[in-house]
Amino acid sequence: MIAEKTRLIAPYGGELIDLLVPRKQLVEQTAYARTLPYVQISPRVECDLELLAVGAFSPLTGFMNRADFQSVLDTMRLADGTLFPIPITLPIELGADMELGVDIALRDRKNNILAIMTIEEIYAWDLEETAAKVFGKYDTRHPIIAEMHRWGRVNVAGPLRVLRLPPHLDFAELRRTPAETRAVLARYGHPNVVAFQTRNPLHRVHEALTKRAAANIDGVLLLHPVVGMTQPGDVDHYTRVRVYRTLIDNYYEEDRSLLSLLPLAMRMAGPREAVWHAIIRRNYGANHLIVGRDHAGPGPDSRGEPFYGPYDAQDMIIQHAEELGVKPVPFTEMVYLEDEDRYEENAKLPNGAKVRKISGTQVREDYLGKGVPLPPWFSRPAVAEILAESYPPRHRRGVCLWFTGLSGSGKSTTAEHIVNLLLEKGRNVTVLDGDVVRTHLSRGLGFSKEDRDTNIRRIGYVASEIVRHGGMVICAAISPYRATREDVRNLVGEGFFEIHMATPLEFVEARDIKGLYAKARRGEIKDFTGIDDPYEPPLHPDFILTAENTPVEDNARRVVERLIELGFVRSD
């Protein structure tokens, strides 16, 4: 989609700033861009580029320079003092032909040219500092921190000329720029607009919450779901948008609600992200934002504890509400009142009320996971039907068993036994063995840290595609680095099981079937895991197995029995 001119909103609704190249210059600029050194940007950067171009990140007009980046990390503000809590950067691996003053082209995954940047600044950034300041701590269980390990090690900044927005072939009628959204909302004739940030399907509790929020401000509901990048393992946006359309069309007042999609790449940064969401929704025309429990939280950390408190995000938005020009509409947990057929906040329950509730975990495991229909008091029948179509029972879903451990620890042998047990139970299995993969998928890669990470991510990508299509895959590779394994976990999503073959080094070295440890000790093999290159054991694996004093049959049976308990494999 190329408009005659796309404009960027300046801070707080001020003057407009041109960013997209005018149509009459487009052919010339595109031809010029083909001659330039280029960067193939990630899906995350694609989302950021689009929202920069249409004004969703106003007052930001480009990827952050060093001063803005450091100021945002330290103070949640741009260098000029404007509140902006999330760094928006272009991290790259610097090519030999990329230096100050040079124009570079930004291309998407399919090699489409999206924009031209003139490099005005090149600066290094520190991963652990960035993670600690944006997310509160450095912990590779956080999906974005794990992803950051494969970002470029320098950021570049400079003026942007956007040639085209990233193309979207789905739900085109629901994709609106901030200016288009504000224009539609203005026609409703109500001064107040409350936005609802969502990355999940909506059930009746969400319906009640959003309707009450709009009624409380006597305004319009902007149902504004994220369709860019959300938490790994979330329900896909195609399914979610089908749910949203069903509800908006049948259960909301036509003149009091608007469904519009947001191509945002979430950071799952909790309180900081809540403030960011408020800034974005202000640019789309909202002056209120619904903020629920653990807003934009990433789930448990590597110790199994929440990254943020349940109401940290609400507290931070309240703190900055006046400056934001967006008032939070906070809600605590809501439950269903059985005798009154309605939902109410826990804090407002009448004495002796009979209540019912279903957690998100129960929805996934006890209902969708087992093929049990969601009850009508919890979810509209049409919504339940959509979810059941997209999420079949667990025994028909994909699974990835990811073995990690030292060379010779028993990964491949245990995997082989598991395969036979699963075939007995009627599940077909693909095996991606580390040694075999290196002769095919990863031929030519060495054993540097970068090549090892590339090898593991290739295996992870193939595994994710098998799981996405409902298959079962067993991956047996050393995969020594914790952050890379967490990155693969996020890529695969639900159905990923990390199996640590924790066979001690002394035991595997004593067996040394391939003679590799002996060669490593003599210095004939360099950077050998466990000898002169580290192995980072999982902090909280799903299984801990060992080949020392444990028959391989027992290890394999333990894994399969657990899969049966969870419903991923049918019992006899």
C-alpha positions as a printed Julia matrix, in Angstrom:
572×3 Matrix{Float64}:
   0.0     0.0    0.0
   1.5     3.35  -1.04
  -0.36    6.52  -0.21
   0.16    9.84  -1.98
   1.63   11.05   1.28
   1.77    9.48   4.72
   2.23   11.93   7.55
   3.66   11.58  11.01
   1.97   13.14  13.98
   4.19   15.47  15.97
   4.12   15.48  19.78
   0.7    15.89  21.37
  -1.19   16.59  18.16
   0.98   19.44  16.9
   2.21   20.08  13.35
   2.61   17.18  10.89
   5.95   15.91   9.6
   6.39   14.2    6.21
   8.17   10.83   6.28
   6.93    8.74   3.36
   8.43    9.56  -0.03
   5.86   11.26  -2.35
   4.55    9.08  -5.16
   6.16   11.22  -7.89
   9.61   10.5   -6.42
   8.95    6.84  -5.65
  10.23    5.24  -8.87
  13.43    7.29  -8.81
  14.09    6.6   -5.11
  13.38    2.88  -5.47
  15.81    2.59  -8.39
  18.4     4.42  -6.3
  17.78    2.12  -3.32
  18.59   -0.94  -5.44
  22.17    0.32  -5.84
  22.75    0.73  -2.1
  24.25   -1.54   0.53
  21.33   -2.98   2.42
  20.19   -4.45   5.7
  17.59   -7.21   5.77
  15.55   -6.16   8.76
  13.83   -8.51  11.19
  10.05   -8.84  11.59
  10.37   -6.8   14.79
  12.08   -3.92  13.0
   9.48   -4.14  10.2
   6.75   -3.51  12.77
   8.71   -0.62  14.28
   9.36    0.93  10.88
   5.67    0.82   9.98
   4.57    2.43  13.23
   7.25    5.09  12.92
   6.07    5.87   9.39
   2.38    6.22  10.23
   2.89    8.22  13.43
   2.02    5.61  16.04
   5.31    6.27  17.87
   5.0    10.06  17.76
   6.92   12.12  18.8
   9.58    9.69  17.56
  10.4    10.18  13.87
  13.11    7.55  13.39
  15.26    4.92  15.06
  16.9     6.32  18.17
  20.36    7.86  18.21
  22.77    7.27  21.08
  21.56   10.2   23.18
  17.89    9.22  22.96
  18.66    5.53  23.46
  20.71    6.05  26.61
  18.25    8.57  28.0
  15.35    6.16  27.47
  17.26    3.38  29.24
  18.14    5.61  32.2
  15.11    7.88  32.55
  12.28    6.56  30.3
  12.56    9.84  28.4
  14.03   11.04  25.13
  17.03   13.32  25.36
  14.73   16.37  25.13
  12.78   15.19  28.2
   9.73   13.77  26.38
   8.3    10.68  28.05
   9.04    7.56  25.96
   9.87    4.35  27.89
  10.88    1.79  25.21
  14.0     2.03  23.01
  13.21    1.87  19.29
  16.49    1.04  17.56
  17.91   -0.46  14.38
  20.51   -3.03  15.49
  22.68   -4.38  12.66
  25.94   -6.16  11.9
  27.98   -3.4   10.32
  29.11   -4.17   6.77
  32.4    -2.96   5.31
  30.53   -0.5    3.06
  28.48    1.01   5.89
  29.88    4.14   7.47
  28.81    7.62   8.5
  27.16    9.58   5.71
  26.34    6.47   3.64
  22.79    5.68   2.49
  21.6     2.15   3.15
  18.43    0.37   2.02
  16.17   -1.41   4.49
  14.73   -4.58   3.0
  12.21   -7.03   4.47
  12.51  -10.82   4.66
  11.32  -11.16   1.06
  13.88   -8.6   -0.12
  11.31   -5.85  -0.74
  12.86   -2.4   -0.35
  10.99   -0.54   2.39
  13.12    2.5    3.19
  16.39    4.37   2.81
  18.38    5.55   5.81
  21.29    8.0    5.79
  23.63    6.8    8.54
  24.33    9.72  10.85
  25.34    7.73  13.9
  26.77    4.3   14.69
  27.02    3.21  18.31
  27.5     0.01  20.26
  24.95   -1.13  22.83
  25.28   -3.44  25.81
  22.85   -6.36  25.94
  22.87   -6.9   29.69
  22.56   -3.2   30.51
  19.68   -2.78  28.04
  17.86   -5.84  29.37
  18.32   -4.88  33.02
  17.07   -1.34  32.52
  14.14   -2.04  30.16
  12.9    -5.31  31.71
  14.11   -4.88  35.29
  16.71   -7.65  35.17
  18.8    -9.76  32.83
  17.15  -13.17  32.53
  17.22  -15.18  29.29
  13.87  -16.79  30.09
  12.37  -13.45  29.02
  11.51  -13.99  25.33
  12.87  -10.64  24.14
  16.11  -10.96  26.1
  16.66  -14.37  24.51
  15.93  -12.85  21.1
  18.32   -9.93  21.72
  21.27  -12.31  21.57
  20.83  -12.48  17.79
  20.43   -8.75  17.24
  23.24   -6.79  15.62
  25.86   -5.49  18.01
  25.66   -1.85  16.88
  22.7     0.48  16.41
  22.51    2.88  13.48
  20.44    6.05  13.3
  19.7     8.76  10.77
  16.99   10.29   8.58
  14.5     7.85   7.05
  12.82    7.95   3.66
  10.06    5.33   3.67
   9.33    4.01   0.18
   6.57    1.59   1.1
   4.95    0.22   4.21
   5.37   -3.49   4.98
   2.69   -5.27   2.93
  -0.24   -6.97   4.7
  -2.58   -9.26   2.8
  -4.9   -10.06   5.7
  -7.77   -8.07   7.23
  -6.99   -5.0    5.11
 -10.29   -3.31   6.02
  -9.34   -3.38   9.73
  -5.85   -1.91   9.35
  -5.98    1.83   9.96
  -3.28    4.43  10.52
  -3.57    6.73  13.55
  -4.99    9.5   11.35
  -7.57    7.15   9.82
  -8.52    5.8   13.25
  -8.94    9.27  14.73
 -11.14   10.26  11.77
 -13.45    7.28  12.28
 -13.64    7.86  16.03
 -14.47   11.53  15.49
 -17.58   10.52  13.5
 -18.94    8.7   16.54
 -19.46   12.07  18.23
 -18.17   11.19  21.72
 -15.24   13.07  23.27
 -13.95   10.12  25.3
 -12.33    6.99  23.84
 -11.08    4.05  25.9
  -8.62    1.69  24.23
  -8.31   -1.99  25.05
  -4.89   -3.53  24.46
  -5.23   -7.26  23.82
  -3.15  -10.16  22.52
  -5.55  -12.93  23.53
  -9.0   -14.14  22.45
 -11.87  -12.34  24.18
 -14.23  -14.24  26.45
 -17.32  -12.97  28.24
 -15.28  -11.55  31.11
 -13.38   -9.32  28.66
 -16.64   -8.37  27.0
 -18.08   -7.27  30.35
 -14.9    -5.42  31.28
 -14.66   -3.44  28.04
 -18.35   -2.54  27.95
 -18.2    -1.31  31.54
 -15.09    0.76  30.81
 -16.8     2.5   27.87
 -19.92    3.12  29.94
 -17.91    4.53  32.87
 -16.41    7.26  30.67
 -19.56    7.68  28.54
 -17.42    7.11  25.47
 -16.35    4.78  22.68
 -14.42    1.53  22.95
 -11.39    1.2   20.67
 -10.76   -2.54  20.54
  -7.13   -2.39  19.45
  -5.55   -5.85  19.32
  -1.87   -6.4   18.59
  -1.33   -8.3   15.33
   2.42   -7.78  14.98
   4.51   -9.78  17.46
   3.23  -10.9   20.85
   4.28  -13.45  23.47
   5.62  -16.67  21.9
   2.93  -19.33  22.18
   0.03  -16.86  22.0
  -3.01  -17.67  19.9
  -2.26  -16.63  16.3
  -3.7   -13.31  15.21
  -5.84  -14.84  12.43
  -7.82  -16.8   15.01
  -7.98  -13.86  17.4
  -9.25  -11.41  14.79
 -11.99  -13.85  13.79
 -13.04  -13.85  17.46
 -12.92  -10.04  17.72
 -15.01   -9.57  14.58
 -17.6   -12.06  15.79
 -17.99  -10.21  19.09
 -17.94   -6.66  17.66
 -20.51   -7.56  15.0
 -22.92   -9.31  17.37
 -22.47   -8.22  20.96
 -21.29   -4.57  21.01
 -23.13   -1.34  20.24
 -22.3    -0.32  16.69
 -21.99    3.39  17.52
 -19.93    2.8   20.67
 -17.19    0.42  19.51
 -14.5     0.21  16.83
 -12.25   -2.73  15.97
  -8.91   -1.71  14.48
  -5.66   -3.67  14.25
  -2.25   -2.61  15.57
   0.9    -4.04  13.88
   2.96   -3.63  17.04
   5.93   -5.75  18.08
   5.42   -6.07  21.82
   8.39   -6.12  24.21
   6.58   -7.74  27.17
   8.15   -5.05  29.34
   5.4    -4.78  31.95
   5.17   -1.3   33.54
   7.33    0.43  30.91
   5.31   -1.17  28.16
   2.03   -0.03  29.71
   3.2     3.59  29.46
   4.3     2.93  25.86
   0.87    1.5   25.04
  -0.72    4.64  26.43
   1.45    6.84  24.19
   0.58    4.74  21.14
  -3.16    4.78  21.91
  -3.05    8.55  22.45
  -1.73    8.85  18.9
  -4.65    6.72  17.7
  -7.16    9.01  19.4
  -7.79    7.43  22.81
  -7.71    9.36  26.09
  -8.29    6.33  28.34
  -6.61    2.9   28.44
  -7.83   -0.26  30.15
  -5.0    -1.67  32.26
  -5.47   -5.13  33.72
  -3.43   -7.35  35.99
   0.16   -7.98  34.91
  -0.24   -5.82  31.8
   2.3    -6.92  29.13
   3.96   -9.36  31.52
   6.14  -12.09  29.96
   5.23  -14.92  32.35
   7.59  -16.52  34.88
  11.32  -15.86  35.01
  14.01  -18.55  35.18
  13.22  -19.11  38.88
   9.52  -19.53  38.23
   8.66  -16.11  39.7
   6.69  -13.35  37.92
   8.81  -10.66  36.28
   6.52   -7.93  37.61
   3.94   -7.45  40.33
   0.3    -7.82  39.25
  -0.43   -4.08  39.54
   2.99   -2.54  38.77
   1.8    -1.46  35.31
  -1.32    0.21  36.7
   0.77    2.1   39.26
   3.19    3.39  36.63
   0.45    4.63  34.28
  -1.3     6.38  37.17
   2.01    8.07  38.0
   2.34    9.47  34.46
  -1.34    9.86  33.51
  -1.45   13.67  33.48
   1.64   13.96  31.32
   0.42   11.23  28.99
  -3.0    12.73  28.5
  -4.33    9.2   28.9
  -6.17    8.1   32.03
  -5.88    4.47  33.09
  -9.05    2.48  33.64
  -7.78   -0.15  36.07
  -9.55   -3.44  36.69
  -8.86   -6.19  39.18
  -9.81   -9.82  38.61
 -13.43  -10.36  37.54
 -15.52  -13.47  38.18
 -18.91  -14.79  37.02
 -21.88  -14.39  39.4
 -23.81  -17.59  38.83
 -27.14  -16.43  40.29
 -27.13  -13.13  38.39
 -25.59  -14.24  35.06
 -23.05  -11.41  35.02
 -19.41  -10.65  35.71
 -18.16   -8.54  38.61
 -14.86   -7.46  40.08
 -13.72   -9.51  43.08
 -13.59   -6.4   45.25
 -17.27   -5.64  44.56
 -18.81   -9.08  45.13
 -21.99   -9.22  47.24
 -21.86  -11.31  50.42
 -22.35  -15.01  49.85
 -22.11  -14.71  46.09
 -21.8   -17.94  44.11
 -18.96  -17.35  41.67
 -17.32  -19.29  38.89
 -14.1   -18.67  37.0
 -11.77  -20.46  34.62
  -8.08  -19.58  34.42
  -6.16  -19.24  31.18
  -4.29  -22.42  32.07
  -7.58  -24.29  32.49
  -8.81  -22.99  29.12
  -5.68  -24.36  27.43
  -5.33  -27.62  29.34
  -8.73  -28.74  30.63
 -10.94  -27.5   27.79
  -9.16  -26.89  24.47
  -6.42  -29.39  25.36
  -8.94  -32.17  25.96
 -11.44  -31.21  23.3
 -14.03  -30.16  25.91
 -16.34  -27.3   24.79
 -15.97  -24.05  26.7
 -19.1   -23.37  28.79
 -21.45  -20.65  27.46
 -21.21  -18.66  30.72
 -17.5   -18.29  30.03
 -17.3   -17.88  26.24
 -19.83  -17.05  23.53
 -20.65  -20.26  21.59
 -19.43  -18.75  18.31
 -16.1   -17.84  19.97
 -15.76  -21.3   21.51
 -16.32  -22.83  18.07
 -13.6   -20.69  16.46
 -11.09  -21.62  19.18
 -11.97  -25.32  18.96
 -11.36  -25.25  15.2
  -7.95  -23.62  15.56
  -6.82  -25.51  18.67
  -7.63  -29.23  18.48
  -7.11  -31.6   21.44
  -3.54  -32.01  22.58
  -3.05  -35.47  21.11
  -3.42  -33.83  17.67
  -1.07  -30.9   18.39
   2.61  -30.51  17.75
   5.31  -31.36  20.3
   9.05  -30.73  20.39
  11.25  -32.78  22.71
  14.52  -30.83  22.89
  17.44  -32.87  24.25
  20.44  -30.93  25.51
  23.58  -32.2   27.21
  27.24  -33.01  26.76
  28.5   -35.08  23.87
  28.01  -38.75  24.77
  25.47  -38.02  27.53
  22.83  -40.27  25.97
  20.71  -37.82  23.98
  20.5   -39.75  20.72
  20.17  -43.15  22.37
  17.34  -42.0   24.62
  15.64  -40.26  21.69
  15.76  -43.48  19.66
  13.96  -45.39  22.42
  11.35  -42.64  22.8
  10.65  -42.75  19.06
   9.76  -46.43  19.22
   7.49  -45.95  22.25
   5.69  -43.09  20.51
   5.23  -45.08  17.32
   3.66  -47.82  19.42
   1.18  -45.22  20.69
   0.28  -44.03  17.18
   2.23  -40.76  16.97
   4.57  -40.25  14.05
   7.88  -38.63  14.96
  10.63  -36.72  13.14
  14.13  -36.85  14.61
  16.6   -34.01  14.13
  19.88  -35.39  15.45
  22.75  -32.94  15.86
  25.31  -35.05  14.0
  22.93  -35.79  11.12
  21.79  -32.19  10.82
  25.38  -31.02  10.45
  25.83  -33.21   7.39
  22.76  -31.76   5.67
  21.04  -28.65   7.03
  24.19  -27.14   8.56
  26.9   -28.36   6.2
  29.75  -25.86   6.12
  29.25  -24.47   9.62
  32.16  -24.64  12.04
  32.19  -24.78  15.83
  32.59  -21.14  16.78
  29.92  -19.79  19.13
  28.26  -17.98  16.22
  28.18  -21.13  14.05
  26.91  -23.26  16.91
  24.11  -20.77  17.55
  23.26  -20.72  13.85
  23.12  -24.52  13.79
  20.8   -24.65  16.82
  18.51  -21.95  15.46
  18.25  -23.81  12.14
  17.21  -26.95  13.99
  14.79  -24.83  16.03
  13.24  -23.3   12.93
  12.6   -26.7   11.33
  11.22  -28.0   14.63
   8.88  -25.0   14.95
   7.43  -25.66  11.49
   6.85  -29.34  12.32
   5.13  -28.38  15.59
   3.06  -25.67  13.9
   1.6   -28.3   11.58
   0.74  -30.68  14.4
   3.77  -32.98  14.15
   6.03  -34.39  16.82
   9.78  -33.79  16.59
  12.71  -34.88  18.75
  15.84  -32.72  18.58
  19.07  -34.12  19.97
  21.92  -31.61  19.89
  24.39  -30.42  22.52
  22.98  -26.86  22.3
  25.38  -25.6   24.98
  24.21  -22.01  25.38
  21.22  -21.18  27.57
  20.12  -18.01  25.73
  20.02  -19.82  22.39
  17.92  -22.64  23.81
  15.5   -20.08  25.27
  15.33  -18.43  21.86
  14.36  -21.78  20.33
  11.79  -22.34  23.09
  10.17  -19.04  22.11
  10.32  -19.93  18.42
   8.55  -23.26  18.96
   6.07  -21.98  21.57
   3.6   -24.27  23.31
   4.55  -27.92  23.15
   8.28  -27.34  23.75
   9.87  -29.63  26.34
  13.5   -29.19  27.35
  15.14  -32.46  28.36
  18.49  -32.12  30.1
  20.67  -35.21  29.81
  22.59  -34.37  32.97
  25.06  -37.25  32.68
  28.23  -36.11  34.52
  31.34  -35.16  32.55
  33.43  -37.82  34.32
  31.02  -40.53  33.21
  30.78  -39.52  29.54
  34.52  -38.91  29.35
  35.22  -42.34  30.81
  33.04  -43.95  28.14
  34.2   -41.6   25.31
  32.81  -43.89  22.62
  33.86  -41.55  19.77
  37.26  -40.69  21.3
  36.44  -36.98  21.12
  37.21  -36.13  24.74
  40.64  -37.71  24.48
  41.39  -35.63  21.4
  40.14  -32.5   23.13
  42.35  -33.18  26.16
  45.36  -33.55  23.82
  44.48  -30.25  22.14
  43.64  -31.89  18.81
  40.06  -30.52  18.98
  39.61  -26.91  20.02
  36.56  -25.32  21.7
  35.14  -28.68  22.74
  32.06  -28.41  24.95
  32.82  -29.41  28.53
  36.59  -29.2   28.08
  37.62  -25.77  26.78
  34.18  -24.38  25.88
  31.4   -23.98  28.45
  28.17  -25.91  28.73
  25.41  -23.87  30.36
  22.93  -26.3   31.94
  19.21  -25.46  31.92
  17.95  -23.73  35.04
  14.46  -25.24  34.97
  14.25  -28.03  32.36
  11.06  -30.02  31.92
  12.97  -33.28  32.44
  16.33  -34.1   34.04
  17.68  -37.48  32.92
  21.04  -39.22  33.22
  22.66  -42.2   31.56
  24.65  -42.91  34.73
  23.14  -45.87  36.6
  19.81  -45.45  34.77
  18.72  -47.8   31.97
  17.88  -45.94  28.77
  14.51  -47.74  28.68
  13.57  -46.2   32.04
  14.47  -42.68  30.87
  12.46  -43.09  27.67
   9.45  -44.53  29.49
   9.46  -41.64  31.97
   9.23  -39.06  29.18
   6.45  -40.86  27.31
   4.42  -41.44  30.47
   4.57  -37.71  31.2
   3.4   -36.89  27.66
   0.48  -39.26  28.2
  -0.39  -37.51  31.49
  -0.38  -34.14  29.71
  -2.57  -35.43  26.87
  -0.04  -35.11  24.04
  -0.06  -38.88  23.58
  -3.05  -41.17  23.94
  -2.76  -44.05  26.37
  -3.76  -47.56  25.38
